Amino acid sequence: MPQSAAIISGIQRMVLYETRARYFLVGSNQAQTKHRVLKIDRTEPKDLVIIDDKHVYNQQEVRELLGRLDLGNRTKIGQKGSSGLSRAVSAFGIVGFVRFLEGYYIVLITKRRKMADIGGHSIYKIEDTSMIYIPNDSVRVTHPDEARYVRIFQNVDLSSNFYFSYSYDLSHSLQYNLTLLQRPYELWSSAASSTEEEVHTQSKQDSFDIFEDEGLPTQVVYGLQNEPYYKYVWNGRLLERVKDIVHHDWLMYIIHGFCGQSKLLIYGRPVHITLIARRSSKFAGTRFLKRGANCEGDVANEVETEQIVHDASVMSFTAGSYSSYVQVRGSVPLYWSQDISTMMPKPPIRLDQADPYAHVAALHFDQMLQRFGSPIIILNLVKKREKRKHEKILSEELYPAVINLNQFLPPDHWIDYIAWDMARYTKSKLCNVLDRLSMIAENVVKRTGFFINRSNFYCHTLRPDDRWGDVGGHITGSGRVQTGVLRTNCVDCLDRTNTAQFMVGKCALAYQLYALGMIDKPKLQFDTDCVRLFEELYEDHGDTLSLQYGGSQLVHRVKTYRKIAPWTQHSKDIMQTLSRYYSNAFSDADRQDAINLFLQVYQPSESKPHLWELPTDFYLHQKSTMALPQDRRSYTLWWSEGILSYLPVPYDEVPCEDNMKKVEVKRVSRFDESTDLYTEFFKPYEITSFDDTFCIAMTNSAREFMPKTVGVDPSPFTVRKPEETGKSVLGNKSSKEETLLQRKTAASAPPPPSEEAISSTSEDDSEEDRDDEGSVSQRSTPIKLLTESGESTRTQEQQQQTVKEPYGLNLAKFPAEKDLLIYQSCLKLILHYIHHLKHSSLPLSSSLTLREPVSCFAEDSIYAVSPPHADRDSRDVFESHVMTGQGQVRALCRDDMLMYREYVKNRYM
C-alpha cells in the first residue's frame, strides 16, 4: 500500500515588491528552489483584485521576471537612477486581507519564533506583523473614521500567542492527523484518481523521475491536504475573500491560545512533552462580556487542551511512538450573563432566556459528540452551598438539562455529570483537594482512554499492571484512540479549572509514559522532575489563557491547593485580583471590540452604525435571532444525523463520504519536496550549528530541574526534597536574589493567611460564603521553637548533612586507620617524586620505593586485562550448567543424591 504524508506548504518565505500600479508578492519554499507570484492591483480604491497565475517559477525565471518588471515600470526607458520596482517588506506568511471603510489592507507575518517540534513538523509563534494599505495614494478615498478602525483592529496583538505551521494542521488534534494518515489507500483511491490528470500534466520540474524513461515503477506517496477545523481558526474570515482565487500554498491558518514544549530526559533518552491549547473563535471575548453560550451552541472561553508525548529519538510519524490526550474547558452551556454596569467585583448571575428543552445545551453537546465521541464527562466545579445564591444558579439549571438530554440517548453513550464543590473542599482542614481530584482523574482517564499509535510493548507483558487492563478508548490494529472527552468548568474556567485539568493531565501523562514503555507502572509522584516540568508547563498554560480571558494571571495555582505556596504568594494573589478587576472594569470593552473586528463578526459599512456606537454586541454573536428558522431541530433527536451509528468513535474521524470530501489527495513521487519532511526539518542546503537548534534551547528536565549535586539519582521519576531542584520551588519565575531573600526572611516571617482568607480573593468565590469548619493555617516552611542547645545541635546536623550530600560520605567523621595508612603511603610517593624533580641529579630508584601490584591478574591495566585461570572443577560445573540449559541433564551420582537428601531433610523435616 502506498504511504501517505501531509503536504508541506510550498510558500514559507515571501517578499513584497511595490510599483505604482501593483504589488507583486513573490513566495518561495524553504530551499528557495520553487517560486510563485501573486499580483495585487493597487488602482482599485475599494475592491480587492488578485491574480494568481498558478505557475511555478525557478530562481532564474523569477530574477528575469523581476528584472522585466523593474525595467518596464521606470519613469523613462533606459533610466538607471530610480528603480521602477522597489522592495517593500520580507515576510513568512499572510494573515489575511481586511477592509474597513476605505480600501483593503494586507497583514503579513514579518517575524516568527519556533515553539515546538512534533515529528519533524515545526510550530511557530508570530512575533511581529506588518499591516500594509493596498490602494495607491492617488486613488485613495479617505474616510475620517478609518484611522480609528485601524487602531481597534491592531488592539488584537498578533505577537501574543498566535501560532501557525507550514506542514501540521494545528486546528485538529494529533489523533485526527495521524488517523488520517493511517487510513488505507482504498478509501481515497477515487479521490486520487480524480487528481490523476492534474499530476500527469504537471511540469517536468514538479514530477521529475530518473526512472521515468526506463519504464521502472515510481515510488508513489499520497500527499494529503485536509480542510482545517474552522472553529479554532482565527483568520478564516480574513482569508475567505481569496480562498477560492489563489493556490492553497498561499493560505496559512493560525490558532490562538498556547503552545509550549519541554524535554524530559530519561537516562539520556529524550521524550518531548508538548502542550497545545486552541481557543475557539466562536463566541470569543473577554470575561464578563462573554458568558454562557450563544444560540448556535458555542460557549464562551472554550479552549481545547492537548498534551502530546512522543519519543524524540525517532522523528517520523510512521516509525515513531506518539501519544496524546485531549480535554476541554468552557463556560456553562446556558443562556446566562453578568451585569457589569454596577461596578461590583462579583456581579450577580442572571439567566437571560428560559430554555426548558435544553436546546442550546443540545447544540453544544452535539458538537462535542461529533468531534470527540462518547462518553462526554462534565466536571462541574461551581459551588453548591451558598448563603446567597450566586454560582449555585448555574448548577440548578445545568443538571436538569443534562438529565433531559440523556433520556433520548442510548445508555451506553449518556453524558456523565460530576458535580464537586472544589472551593468548599479547599477550606476543609480534613480534606485534601488534590487527592480527591486524583481519584476523579483516574476514573476519567480509564473511561475515555488516550491516543497512542503503537500497540502494547513487550514490557507490558513483563511488568503487567492491573490498571492497564481497565483503560478505555477504542483499540485499533495500530494502537488505541481516545473516545470521549472531559469537559471541565467553574464560573470563569480559570483557576479551579486549570488545577483540575492539571491533575487529569498528570494522571494521563502517567498512562502515556507507561504505554510508551518509559515507566514500570502508570503512576507519577509529586516533587519529581517529571511532574515539576509538567506543572510548569500547565502554569504557563493557565497564566496565558487567564490573561487572554480575564486580564490577569492565575490567582490560585497548584501550589496553593497543595498548601505549600510561600507566604509571599498572598500579596501576589491580591495584585492579580486587582489587575483582573481593573482589566474587567476599564479595558475589556475595548478588547471585545478589537476581537469582534478581527474575527469579522462586525464588518464596517457606510450604512451601519459604527462599532463603538452599538449598545451591545449581543446580536453580532446571535445570528439566528433575527430570522425565523426554516427547519427547527428536534428536541428529542437532538444530535446530528449519522453520529450515533459510529459512537463511541467520533464522527469526524470516521472515513465516511462526508469526511472524505474534506481531504484533497495528490499523487507525488516519494522524493518530491512537498512531502519530503527530512529536507524540510534538517535543511541540508544550509549551514547550521547544533547550538542554534531548537532542541538544545528548549526546557530540559536534566538542566532545569535535576539537582546539580554529585551522586543523585538522575531519574526524572525520583522524588526530590524541596531544596533538591535546579529551580526554586518558591516560584518558577523568581530570580536568584528573590529566592535568597525569601529563604532569609522565611524564619522571621509571620504566618501566611489561611486558605479561607486566600480563597476570598479568588475570581469565583463569594464573599458571603463562610464555612463552619474553618481551615488550618499552613506555613510554607515548618518552624519549631528550639532551645540554644537544640539550635546548635540542629546546626551541626545540617552541616554534616550538607557535607555528606554532595560527596556521598560523611567527611566530618574521622577516617579509619587503614585508610590513613593508604593516604600516608600515597603522600610519601608524591613527596619523593617532587623531591626528585627538584634534584634531578639523584637517581629515581634511590629515593622511591617500588610497590608490588596487588592485582590477581598477570596483566592488568587500562588497556588490557588477562582473564583469570579456571581450574578443571570449575569448568566441569560450568559445562554442566550449560548442558542442563540445553536439556541434556547428566546422570546423578551418589554425592548428588546425598546432597539432595540433606537438602530435603533440612528444608521439610
N, C-alpha and C positions, 0 to 999 in steps of 0.2 A: 504494500500500500504506500503510495507517495506520502511524504511528510508534508505537514502544513506549518506555516510560520506567519507571524504578524508582519505586515508590511511596514517598513521603516519609511518615514516621510522623506521625500526626495528634496525637500526645501528646508534647510536648517540655518542657512545664513542668507542674508539679503542686503542689498544696497539700493537706496532710493536716489535716483538721478532726476534732475529737475530741468525742464525747459519752460519757456513762457506758455506753451500750449498744452504740455503733457507732463505727467510724472511717469517715469519708467522704473518699475520695481523689478530688479534682477535678483532672482533667487537661485541658490545652488545647494547641492548636497554637502555633507561634511567634508568630503575629499575635494570638493570644487571641481569635479570632472563633468557634471551634468548641470545645465542651467535652464531656467525658464524665465520668460519675460512677461510682465503684466503692464499693460498700457492704461493709464488713468487719465481721462480727459479733464482739463482744467478750464475749459471755456464755458461749461455749463454752470450757471450760478447756483442752482438748487437741485440739480439732478446728479445721479452717480452713473457715469458711463465708464465701464471697464471692459477691456478687450484682452482675452487670453488666447493666443494663437495655438496653444496646445503643442507647440513644437519644442523639442529638446535640443538645446544647443551644446556644443562642446566649448572649451575655453577659447579656442581660436576664433570660432564663429561669433562668440559674444564680444570679443575685442573688436572684431571688424564691424559688428553692428553698432557698438557704441561710438566707434570712430566715424561711421557714416552719419549717425545722429548728431554728433558734435559738429561735423563739417556742415551739415545741412541746416543747422539752427544758428549759425553765426550771422551777425548782422550784415557783413559784407563777405562775399566769396573770396577766399584766399586770405582773410584776416586771421592773424595768429595771436593777437593780443588778448582779446576777450573770448572765452570759451562759450559756445552755444549750449553745452551740456555740462551742468555743474552737479557735483556730488552733494546730496543733502544730508543723509544720515545712514549709518550702518545699523542693522537690526538682526534679531534672531527669530522673529515671528510676528504675525499680525494678530492683534487682539480683536480688531473689528473696525467697522465703519459706523459712524454715528452722525446724526443731523439734528439740530435744534430748530432755529428759526431762519438761519441763513443756509450756507452750503454744507457739504459733508466734510467730516474730519476722518483722518485715518490714524489709528492708535497702534504704535509699533513698540515691540519689546526691544530695548536697547542694551539692557544688562540682565544677566542671568547668573544663577549660582546653583551648582549641583547639590542636591539634598539627600538623595538616596539612589541606590542601585539595586534593582530586582532582576536577577537572572541576566545581567548584561544590559538591561533597559534602564537608561538614566532618567531620573526625575529631577526637574529643575524648578527653582523658585524665581519668580520675577523680582528683579532688584530695581529696575528703573524702566520707565516708558517715555515715549515721546508722542505728543498729540499734534498732528500737522494739519493745517487747513488746506483743502484741496483746490478750490477755485482760485483763479488768478485775481490779483487786486483790481485789475481793470474791469472785471465783470462782477465784482463783489457787490451785493446789495446788503447794506448794513442794517442792523436792527438794534435798537437801544437795549434790549433785554438779552442779547446774545451772550455778552460777557458774564452775566450773572448765571446763566445756564452752564457755561463752561466751568465756572468756579464750583457750582454744585456737583457737576459731573466729576471733577477732579478731587472732590472730597472723599471719594472712594479711592483709598490709597492702594494702587495696584502693586506697589512694592511690599505690601504687608499681607503675607500668607496667601498668595495666589500661585498655583503650581501647574506645570504642564510637562508633557513628554512627547517626544517625536515618534516613539515606537510602542508605547504601552498605553492602554486605554485606562486612564485614571478614573473615569466615571463608573467603571464596573469593578467588581471585586476580582481578586486573584482566582477564586474558584470559577467565576464565569469565564475569565480569559483563558484559563488552562482547559476548562471543559470544552470550550470552543475548538481548541487545537487538537483535542483528543477524539473528536467525532470521526467516525470512519468516512472514507472517501466517497462511498456510495451515496451518502446523504446530500452531498452537494455536487455530484457529477453532472447533474443537469445544469446547475448554475455555472459550473466550469465550462461546459460545452457552449453556453451562450456567449462566453467571452473568448472562445477559441479563435474566432475570426479576428478579434482585436489583437490577440497575441501574434498571429501569423502575419499581420500587416504592420507589425512594429518595425521600426528602423533597424538597420544592421547593427547599430551601436547598442540598442537595447537587448537584442536577442542573439548576440554573437555566441557561437558554439564551435569549438575547434573540431568536433566530430561530426558536424552537420554534413559536410561534403563527403564523408566516408560512409555515411549510411548507418552509423552506430547509434544506438538509442541514447537519448539525452536524459540525464537525471533530473526529474521534474519535481518542483516544490510548488505547493499551492499556497500562494500568498493571500492572507485574509485581511479584509478591511471591514471592520464592524461599525455599525451605527452607534454613537455614544448614547448613554442614558441621560437625556436632556434635563432630568430633574436636578442633577448635580453639576451641570454645565452652566457657567456664569456668563459666557459670552455668546451663547447660542443665538440670541436675538440680534447681537451686533454683527454676526456673520450671516444672518438669514437673507439679506439682500443679495449677497454674492455667492451663496452656497451652490446654486444651480448654474452659475456662469463660469466659474473658474475651476481649474483642476483641483482634485481633492488634496494634493500636497500643500496647497496654499492655506488650507483650513487647519487651524490648530485650536483645540478646545481646552479651556482652562477650568480648574476647580478652585474652590475657596475652602479654607479650613486649616488643616495642619498636616505636616509631614516631617517625621523625624526617624533617624536610623542610628543604631548603635551596634557595636561589635562585641559579642560575647565570646571570649577566648576560653575554650575548654581544653586545657593542657596543649595549647597551641593550635587547636582546631577552630577555625573561625566560623561562628554562627551569627548571622545578621538578624537582628530584631527590628522590624520596621513598623511604625505606627502611622496610619493614614486616616485622616478624618475628612469626610466630604460633607460640606454644609449644603443643604438644599437651597436652590434658587427660587423655589415656590414659597410664597407667603413669608419671604425673608424680611428681616428688620431688626429693630432693637428691642430691649427688654420689655418695657411697659407698653410700647406701641404695637407690639405683635404678640398676642396671646391666643391660646386655643387653636382653632382650625378655621379655614375658610370653607366656602360651600362646595369646594371640589375635593375635600378630604386632605388637603395639605396643611400640616401643622407648623407652628412657629418653632424656631430653634431646633429644627430637625437635623441631626448630624448622624451619619453612618461612620462608625469607627471600626477599622480593620487592623488587626495585628498579624503581621506576616513573619514567619520564622523559616529561615532556609539555611542550608549548609552552603556556605560561601566558597568552599573548596571546589565545588563543581558549579559552573556558571549556567549551563544550558537548562532550558525549561524541560526538555525531553529526557535528559540524563540526570538532572539534579533532583534533590529532595526539597519539596516546598510544602508549607503548611500555613493555613490562615484561619482566623476566627473573626466573625463579624458580630457586632452588637450595635444597637440604635438607641439614641435618646431623642426626645421630642416632647413638646407641650401636650397637655391632656387634650385629647381629640374631642372637644366640645365647643359650643359657641359661648365663650366667656371672655371677659376683659377686666381691666382695672382702670378706674378713673384717676388720671394724674393731675387734674386741674386743682385738686385740693392741696397739693404740695405736701402730702404726707409721706413719710418714709415707707409705709406699707399701705398703699391704697386698698380699700375693700374690694373683694372679688364679687363680680356680678355676672349672672347668666343672661346673655343678651337675647337669646331666642330659645323657645321651647322646641325640643326635638324628641317627641315621645317614642318615635320608631327608630331612634339612633341612626338617622340617615347619614350624618356627617361621619360618625364613627365607622359605619359600614363602608363608606367610600375609602376611609383611611386604611382600615384593615384589609380591604380588597387589594389595595396597592401593595401591602406588605406580604400577603399570601402570594401574589404574583411574582414578587421579587425574591422572597426568602423561603417560601414554602411553609409547612407546618411542623411543629406547633409554634404559634405566636405566644410568647410568655411576657406578661405585663408585670413589671416590678414597680409598684406604686409606693413612693416613699413619703407622701404627704402625711400631715398629722391627722390623727383620729380623734383625740380628746383635746378640746379647747374650751375655755370658759366663754369666749366669744367666737362664734363660727367664722372661720376665715378659710383655711385650707380644706377643712372638712367638707365644704360645699362641693368641691370637685370630686371627692371620693363618693359622695352620696349620689352623684349623677353618673359617674363612670361605671361603677359596679352594676347598676341595673342595665346600662347599655350593653355591657359585655354579656350579661345573662340573656338579654333579649336576642342578641346575635347568635349566641351559642345554641339556642333551641332549634335553629334551622340548619346547623352544621352537623355532619356525622360526628359521633362521639370521639372517634379517633383523632379528629382534627379540631377539637374545641380550642378556643382561646383560653389559656390559663391566666388566672388573675391572682397575684400575690400582693397583698397589702401589708405594709410594715412601717410603723411609725418610727423612723430612724432617729428623729430629734428627741423623742421621749426616751428611747432606749439609750441614747448617749448620756442623758442626765442621771440614769440609774447607776448607783455605785456597785450594784450586784451583777451587772451585765457587761459583757464585752461585745462591742458593736461589731468588730471585725470577725470574731468567732461566729457570730450569727450570720454575717454576710458570707463567710466562707462556706457555711452549710448550704445557704441558698445557691451560691455559685456552683458547688459540687453537683447539686441536683439539676441545675440549669444546663451545665455542660454535658452531663450524662444524657439529657433529653435531646438536645439539639445536635450534639456531636460537633465535629470540626472538619475542615477540609485538609486532606493530605493526598499527594499524587503518587504515593508509594504504598504497596501492600505491606503487611506486617513483616518486620525484620526477624531474623533467626534469634536475635537476643530476646525477643518477647517470649519465645519458647523456652529459652534457657532461664530467664528470670521472669516468670509469669506473675501478674498482679491481678488480684480479684476484681479490682475496679475497672480494669481494661475491658473485660467482657461486657460490662454494663453500659459502655459508651454508646450513645445513639447515633443518629445520622444514617445516611444511605450508603451501604457498602457496594462498591463497584469493582470491576475487574482490575482497575489500576489504583485502587486505594479506597477512600471514602470521601463523601461530600457532606457538608453541613446542611441540615434540613431544619428550617425554623430559625427563630432569632429571639433574643431577649430585648425587650423594649423597656427602658428604664426612664422614669420621670419623677421629679418632685414638682415644685411650683415653677421654679426658674430653670430647672435642669442644668444646674451649675455645680454647686459644692457637694451636696449629698449624692447627686447622680455621678459625679466624677469618681468619688470614693467607691461607690458601689460597682461602677464599671471597672475600676482598677482591681477590685477583689475578684470579679468574674474573669477579667483578663489574666490575672495571676494564676487562677485555677486552670484556665485554658492553656496557658503557657506551659504549665507542668505536663499536661497531656500531650502537647505538641512536641516538647523535648523528649518525652518518653517514646512517642511514636517515631521520632527521628533516630532513636537509639542512643540518645545523649545521656540519659539518666536511667537508673535501675528501677525507679518507682515514680509514678505521677504525683509527686508532692514536692513543693518548694517551701522553704522556711524563710521567715523574715530575717533581716540582718545578714543576708548572704550577698555576695557581689552581684549575682544574677538578679535578685529581687530589687536591690538598690538601683541597679541600672534601669530596670523596668519601671520602678517607681518614679525615677527622674523623668523618664520619657512621658509617663502619664501626667505628671505635674506640669510639664511644659505644654502638653496637650490640653490640660484643663485650663491653665492660665490663658492660652491663646484663644480658646473658644469662649472663655469668660470675658475677655477683653472685647471680642467681636460682638457679643450679645449684651453683656451687662455693663461694659465700660470700665471694668477693673479686673485685677487678677483674682484668683480664688481667695476666699476668706477662710474657709476650713479646708485643711489638707489631710492627707493620710496620717501624718504625724499627730494632728490634732485628735483624731479619733483613736489613735494608739495611745494617746496621753503621754507622749514623750516629747511634745513640742517645747522648745525653750521658753523661758519667761518673756523674752523679748518679742516672741511671736504675737503676744496680745496687742502690743502697740501697733504692729504691722497690720493685724486684723482690723483695728479701728481705722487706720489710714485707708485700707482697701474699702471698708464700708463707706467712709466719707467720699472717697473717689467715685464709688459706684453711685452714691446718691447724687453727687454733683453732675455726673455724666447723664444720669436719667432725667434730672430736672432741667438742664440747660443745653446739652449738646445732642441729645438723642433725636430731637425733631429734625435737626439739620442732617444728621447721619441717615435718618429714614428717607428724607427727600433725595439724598445722593444715591441710596440703594435703589429707590424707585426709578430714578432717571437712568442709572447704569444698566439695570435689568430691563429697561424699556417697558416697564409696567405703565409708566406715563410717558407719552410721546408728545412733545410740544407742538402746538399748531396755532395759527393765527385765529382760528375760530373757537378755540377752547380757552378757558381761564388759565392763568399761569399756575405753575406747580405750587408756588408759595401763597396763592390765593385760595386754594382748596381748604375748606374747614376740616376735612378728614380724607384719608386715603382708603376708606372702607370700600368704596365702590371700585377702586382700582384693582383690589385683590379679590373681590367677589364678583366674578364676571357674569355668572348666570342669574344674578338677582334682577337684572333689568330686562330679561327676556323670559318668555314662557317656554318651558322645556317641551320639545316635540315628543320625546319618548321618556316617560317617567320610569325610573328604576323600581324594580320590585322591592318591597320591604321584607319579603321572605327569602327569595333567591337573590340575596344582596351581593353575591360575588360575580365576577366576570365569567363569561361563557368559556368552558374548557379548563378552568383552573382545577376543579375538584377531581377530574379524571386522572390528573398526574400527581396529586398530593401523595406523600409529603414532599416530593421533589418540586422545587419552584418552577413555575410555568415558563419563566424567561430563559431557563437553561435547557428546556426540552427541545430537541431537534424537530419541531413541527414546521408546517409550511409557513406560518406567520413569522416565526423567528428566522427561518432561512432567508426570507426576503430582506432581512436587515444586514445580511452578510454579503459582501462583494468578494468574489473569488477570482484570482488571477493566476494563470499558469506561467511560471517563470523557471528559468534554469536554477539549478542548485547554487550556482556561484554568482547569481545576479545580485547587484548591490542593494536592491530593495528588500532582500531578506537575509543578507549576509551580516549577521549580528556580530561575528568575530571582528570584521573590519570596522564595524560601527563602534565597538567598545574599545578595542585595543589601538586603533588608529596607527597601523604600521607605516603609514606615509608621513608621520610626524615624529619629531624628536621629543621624547617625553622623559621625565625623571620620576623615579619611584617616590621621592619626597613630595612631589606635587600631586600624586594620585589621591583620589577621594578616600580610598580605603585606609590610607595611612592617617589622614586627618580626622576621620570620624571618631566619635566617642568610643573608647576601648575599655573593657572591663578590667584588664590587667593594668593598664596605665592609670585609669581614673579612680578605680575603686579598690583594687587589691592592695593590702598593706605593703609598705616598702621595706619592712624588716626582713632579716635573713631567717630562713628556716620555717616560714609559714607555709601552710598548705596552699598551693596555687589554684586549687579547685574553686570555681566560682559558686559552688553549692555548699561551701563550708560556712557555718555560722560564725560571724566575727563579733568581737566586742565593739561597743560603740566607738572606742578610740582607735580601733584597728581598721582604718579605712584610708583610702587615698584622698577622700574628700571629707570635709567637715560634716558631721551628722547634724550639727546645729542649723544648717541651712545650706542648700546646694549652691546658692548664688552669693554667699557671703565671702568676702575676701579674707586673706590670712590675718590681717590686722583686726577685723571684726571678730573673727573666731577667737583670737588670742584675748581680746577684750572680754568676750563672753565667758571664757574659761576663768579669767581672773576675777570677774565680778559674780560668778555663779554662787560662790560660798557665802558672800555677804549680801546677796540679793534677797528681797522679800519674796514670800511665796507667790507664785502666779495666781491669777484669779481662777476660780473653779470653772469647771466645764459648763455649769449653768450660766455663769456670767459671760463666758465666751460665746455661748450659743445665743445669747440675747442680741448679739451684734450681727447675727447671720442674716443673709438676704431673705431667708424664708422662715424665720422663727417669729412667732408672735410675742409681743412684749407682755401680754397679759397671761401667757401660759406659764404657770409655775407648778411644778410637781411637788408633792409632799415628801417624796423620797429624798430629795436633795441630791447632793453629789459630794464626792471627796476631792479635796484639793490635791492635785498631782504635781509634784515637783519634777522638773526636768532632770535634776541631779539629786539623789537622796543624800541628805546631810544628817549626821548624827553628832550629838554633843559628846565630846570626849574630854577626859582629864588630860593634864600635861603629860603624864607618863604614857597614857594611851595614845596621845597625839604623836609622841616621839616614837613609840613602837610602830605605829602605822606608817610613819615616815620612813623608818628603816626597812619595813616590809616592802614599801613602794620602791625604795631604792634597789633592794635586792631583786624585786620583780622586774624593774627596768633594766638591770644588768643582765638578768637571766634571759629575757625575751629575745633580744636580738641575736644572741650567740648560741642559744640552746643549752647553756650550762650556767651554773651559779659561780661567777668569778669572785664573789666575796668569800667563798669557802676556801680554807687553806688546802693546797694540793696534797696529795698523798706522797709518802716517802719515795715510792718507786718512780712517780712522775718527776720528783725533784732530781733524782739521780740521772734520769734521762736528759732533763733540761741542763744539768751541770756538765754532762758529757758533751752535748751539742755545743754549749757555750765555750768549752775548752777547745774544741776543734776550730771554732770560728776565731777565737783569740790567737791561736797558734798560726792560723792561716794569715791573719792580718800582720802578725809579727814577722812572718816570712816575707811578706810583700815589702815591708819597710827595710828589712835587712836581707836583700836578695843574695848576699854572698854565702849565707848559711844554706846547707842542703836541706831540702824539704823533709827528707826522711828522718833527719836528726831531731827535728822539732815537732814531728807529727806522728802520733801513734796510729798505725794502721789497724782498722777494725775488721773483724771477720764477719762475713754476711751471715745473717740468721735465717735466710730462706732455706726451705727444704728442697728447692729445685736446683738442678745442676746449672740451668741458665735462667736468669730472672732479671729482666729489665723492661723498660717501657716499649722496647721494640719486639721482643720475643720472650716466650715462656715455654720451657720444656715441660711436657706433661709428666706427672708423677708415675712411678713404676707400680704396676699392679701385679700382685702375686697370683699364683695358679688358682688358689682357693677363691679369690675374689672374682677371677674371670669365670670360674665354674658357676658361681652364684649368679652372675650377670647373664650368662648364656642360658641358665635355667629359667630365669625370668623372661627372657626373650622368647624361648620356646613355649613357655606357658601362655604368653600373649598370643602366639600363633596357633594355639590349640594342641600343641604337642607336649603333653604332660609326661614327665619321666616316671618310672616306677618308683614307688615309695620304698625306702629301705627301713631297716629295723630302728635306726636312730630317729627317723621321721615319725614312726608310729609311737615311739616312747615320748617324743616331744608333744605330739598331738594329745596323747592320753594325759600327760601332765597338764596341758592347757585346759582340757575339759574338766579335769579334777579341780583345778584351782578356780575355774570360771563358774561351774554349775554345781559343784558338790560341797 
